[in-house]
């Protein structure tokens, strides 16, 4: 353990920043459009599924982004040996047909059309709300609260609240116990002593605003609604409660919509300076403040957008980049090293260690960072240093362009949805939008001059 006591070490076993594979889900979604002659086409297609004994789980229609004034259909199917034949027929009769699945499709006949499933609208995040790999109430034998039945019951209560949450619901208000508030207060006091000298200037600029607007103090645990409203007004980010650990693909997908999945339970009171998994101290003290910074928020969203539809090996690389930036990132400011990673800003021991002369420091480079091995039960031997959040963002965008996809992704903040760009018509519309924005820029520049 590098000689560090675990009282100051946040063990990162199964931490959301490390790569976590998805839960098996064998359903397959087909997205297809009949083009101009669309009358009765869906009915005919449905007959096709029935003919080949493919069970349908969900059917949805919407206006097509690819073809003006036409429709496209989403059909979610149960796994079937005949799905390949259905896809082949649809490819021959539809203008386009895509295969979307949360699992890798091995059939070579449909691989070319296969795209890993990803949410298109913010409410689609509900789809995997309960697809967690570790329920918040499930504790390992070495967890400080493993033998405490009261603590376990409380964890299950808070985790179940998160599991029942759906997009559009009011964020749950939690009445924290006196013991939980005392634990929070201990962590709050110790960490806030270090922030002025160890945290980056952006963090120290924003933290007082959270104290003023969200009730950050040692005597009460802030509520998600207050924090989420503050973040939304600042950068458009919002919080969403989660009942346990999501897969890396699902967690990163939330960032694409400026949604941060956050736990609401707290570490065990017997060891307030130690936690074997992310808890509310880590989320609210480590992560939240910088989501109110526009450059950091944009960088975080870029990681999420890059993950949408990316192959599994690139998800692992993006999760590793997330680990060494959002979780354990360092930056250089005024010739001094400062911390901006949440894993550091929520761990007293590692925050001090990371700025010492003990670890190895490397410049952030996604190609290198994404391949870096790392331990999950001890302090990091290697950290990556960023010149600025904008620098990290630009490097990540450049790296994202190397991810093999047959389409582009554009986020629409008005509808909180992503648009899949894979037709010349969509690109022309995008170019027109950019042209309009440039006209506004030129007009305003003339006004300013």
N, C-alpha and C positions, 0 to 999 in steps of 0.2 A: 504493500500500500504506500510505497515511497516514504514510509515513516510518518504519515499523517494520521491523526486520530480520526475515527469515523464520526466523532461528534461534530466535526467541521466539514465533513465530506458528504456531499449529496451523491449517493450511489446512483449511477445512471443505467442500472439494469432495466432493459425494456423501456428506456426513456423515449418519448415521442420524437426526439431529434434523431435517434438512430434509426437504421432501416428496419421496418417491421412489415413483413409480407402480408398480403390481404387474406381475409377469410375466404374459403372456397365458396363460390357462387356460380353454379353451372348454367344459369339462365342466359339466354342470348337475345339480343335486341336487333331487329332488322329495321333499317331506315330506308324507305324507298319512295319514289315519286313516279306517278304514271305519265307526267308531262301534260300535253294539251288535251288528250282524249281521256280525261279522268272520270267521266260519268260511269258509275258502276264498277270502276276498277278495283276499289277496295273490297267490294262484295265478291268479285271474282278471285281476288287474292286470298280472301278468307276461305273460299271454297278449296283453294289450293292447299292451305294448311290442313283443312279437314281431310282432304283426299289422301294426304301423306301422314295422317295421324300425328300431327304436331300440335300439342296442347298450347293454347294461348293464355298468357297470364295477365296481359295488359295491352290495350289498344288506345292509341292517341293520334289525333290529326292536328295539323297546324299549317299555317301559310308557309310556303317554301321560301327560304332565303336565296336559293340557287336559281329558281325559275320564276319570273314575274307572274303574279296572278294565278299561281298554281298551288297545289297542296302537296304535302309530304306526310307519310304515315310512319308511326313508331309502333312496332309490334314486338312485344316481349314474349319469348317462347320458352317453354320448358325444354330441357335437354332431350334430344331425339337423334336417332341414327339417320333419320331422313332429312335433317335440316340442310345438308349439303345439296341435295337434289332440289329442295325448295329455293335455295339461294340461286342455283344455276338457272332455274326457270324464271325467277324474278329478274335476274340480270339480263335475260333475253327479251323481256317484255316491258321493263321499266326504263325510264331515262337514267336513273342511277339507283344503286342498291348498296348499302354499307352494312357490315356486320360488326356489332358492338358487343363486347363481353367483358365481364370482370375477370375472367380467367383466360389464359392463353389458348388460342384456337390452333390446334395442331394439324387439322385437315388442310393439305396443300391446295385443295381446290378453292377454298374460301379464304386462305391466308392473305391474299392480295387485298381483299376488301376488309379484313379484320382491323378493328380499332379498339384498344382497351376502353371500356366504359368510363365516361366521366360526366359530371353534372353539367347541364347546359343553363340551368336557372338556379337562383339561390335556394329556392324551395326544394330543388332536387337533393340538397344536402340531407334532407329527411330520409332519403332512401337508405343510407347506411348509418343512421343514427343509432341503431341497435346492433350494428355489426362491429362490435368491439371485441378486441382480442383478450382483454383482461378486465373483468367487471371490477368497479371500484370497491366492492365489498369483498373481493377475493384477495386474501393476504397470504403471502408465503410464510413458511414456518419461522423464518428469521426476522419477520417484520416486528417492530416494537409493540404493535397492537394485536399481534396474533392471538394471544391468550386473554385478551380483554373483551368479554362479550358485549359490554356496553359500547365500546368503541366500534366493534364490528357491526352492531346493529345500527349505529349512527351512520357509518359509512354506507351501508346498504340503503338507508333512508335517503341520503343525499344523492347517491348514484341513481336510484330509481326515479327521483325527480328529474334528473337530466335525461334519462332514457325515455321519459314520457313527453319531453319537450319537443315541439314542432315549430317550424318557421312561422312567424307571425304571432305566436303566443307571447304574452308578457313574460319578461325574464323573471324567473322565480326569486322571491324575496326569502332569504334564509335568516331565521332567528338563531344566531350562533350562541352557544352556551358560554357560561363564564369561563369554563376551563379552556375552551377553544380560543376565546379572546385573549386569555392569558398567554397561551402558546404563541399566538400571532404577535402579541406585544413583545415577547422575548426576542423573536426573530426580527421584528421591526426595529427595535432599539439597537441591536447589535449591527445590523446591516447599515442603517442610516448613519452610523458613526464613520463608516468607510466610504460612503458614496462621494463626499466632497473631494477626496483625494484619489479614489480609484476608478470612479465611473466617468464615462465620456461626458463632454460638456453638454451634449444634447440631452442626455439623461438628467443631468443636474438642472438644466433649464426647465424641464417638464415636470419633474417630481413635485416642486412646490405648487404647480397648478392642480395636480391630483390631490394634494393636501387641501387646497382651497375649494375645489369643485366636487370632489368625490369622497370627501371624508377620510382620507388617508391619515391615520394616526394610530398610536399604539394601544388605544383604549377601545377600538371597535374595528371590526372587519368590514371593509367597504362592500357595498352591494353591487351586483352585476349591472343592474339597470342604470345606476348613476354613472358607472364607469363606461358602459357601452354608449350611453348618450353623449358623454364627453368625447369619446373617441370618434363617434360618428360625426359630430360637429367639427372635429379637428381634421380628420383624414378620411372619413367614410368607413373606417374599420368598426366592427361590432364584435361582441362576445357571444358565444353560444355554449351553453353548458354541455358537458360530455360525461358519460357515466363510466368511462374507462379509456383504455388505450385504443386508438384507431390505427389502421394500417398506415404506412407512410403515404401511399397513394391517396387515401381518403383525407388524411390530415392536410397534405399539401394542396389538395383540391379546394379545401375551404379557404385557404389563403388567396386563391384566384378570385374569390368573391369578397375579399377583405373581411373574411370571417375567421376569428380565432377560436378554436375549440378549447375550452378551459374547464378544468375540474373545479369543484366547489368544496371538496372535503379538505381537511387539514391533517397534518402529521400528528403522530401520537404525542400526548403531553409529557410522557416520561423522558423523551429525548427531543426537546424542541429545536435543537440545532442539527438534527439529522432527519433525513427522509429517504426511503428507498425508491420513491417514485415521485413524479411531479404532483405537487399539492397546491392549494390556493396561495400559499406564500410564494412559491416559485412563479406561479402565473401572474399574480398581481404586482409583486415587487420586481420580478425578473423581466417579464415580457411587456406588461401593459404600458409603462411609461413611453417606450420608444415607438409604439404603434401610433402615438399622437404626433410623431415627427413625419412630415410629408415625404422626405427622401427615404427614410427607413420603411415607411408604409409601402411606398412604390417598389422598393427593392424586395420586400416580403411578398408582395403580390406577383412580381415577376417570377419568383420561384414557383409560386402556385400555378401561374399560367403556363410556364414551361413544362409542368408535370402533366397537364391535361392531354391525354392520348399518347403519352410517351411510353416506349417499351419498358419492360420491367428493369432491364439493366441500367437504363437512364434514370429511372425512379430511384434506384439505389444511389447513383451518383449525386442526384439532386438532394436526396436525404442526407448524404454525407456533407454536401456543401452547406445545407441548413445547419447541420450539427456544428460545423466549424465557423459559422457566422452568427446566425440568430441565437444559437445556444452558447457557443464558446468563442465568439469573435472578440478580437482585440483590434484597436485602431491606434494610429499615431497622431497625436494632436500637440502642436507646439513642441515638437521633438520629444514628447513623453508618451509612453504607452498608457492607454486607458482601456477599460473594459466596456463592451456594449452587449455581450452575449448574456442571455437570461440565466444560463446555468452558472455563470460566474457571479452575476449580480444578485443571485439568491443563495450563494454559498459563501459563508464568511471565510472558511479556510482556503478554498480554491481561488477566491477573488484576490487574496493576498499572495498566494503562490503564483498565480498567473502573471503577476507583474514583477516577480522576483527574477533573479538571473538563472533559475534552475531549468525551466522548460526551453525547448528549442522553438525558435520563431521563424516562420516562413512567410513570404508575401502571398496574399490571396491570389490564386489562379485556379479557376474552376476545373481546368483539365487536370491539374495536379491535386487540388484539394479533394475532388470527387473520388480519387483513388486511394486517399490516405487511410491507412488502417488506424484504429483507435481503440483504447480500452474503455470498458463501460463500468468498471468497478473501482477505478482509482483516478487520481488527477491525470489530466492529459499531459503526455510528455511533449506534445507538439501543439502549437497554436498558430493560426494564420492571421496575419496583420493586414488590415485594410487601410488604404490612404484616406478614404471617405466613403460614405454610404452611396454617393453617386458613382464613385469609381467601382464599387462592388456591383452596383446595379448594371452598369454598362458592360462589365466583364461577364456578368451572368447572362445578359441578353445576347451577347456574342456567342456564348457557349450554347444557349438555347437554340440558336440557329443551326447548330450541328446535330440536333436531335432528329433522327429520321422520322419525319411525318409527311404525309401527302397533302397537308392543309395547314393554314395559318389559324391563329386564334386572336380574336379581338373582344375585349371586354366592353360591354355597354353599361355605363353607370346609371343610365336613366331607367333601364328595365332590370338592372342587376342580373344580367345574363351574359353568356359568352356566345359569340357568333363564330361558327366554323367557316373559314374562308377557303373555298375550293372551286370557285368559278370566276370567270372573267367579269361577269356582271357584278359580283360582290366587290371585286377589286376596283372596278370603275366607280362604284358608289363610295367606296372608301377614299379613293382619290378625290372625288368631288367634295367629300366632307373635309378632307385635309386642305383642299383649295379654299374652302370657305373659312376655315380657321386661319389660314395664312392671310386672307384678305382682312380679317379682323385685326391680326397682328400688324399688318402694314398700316392700316387706318389708325390704329392706336399709337403706333410709333410716330406718325406724322403729328398727331395731337400732342404727344409728349414733347416733341421737338419744338 
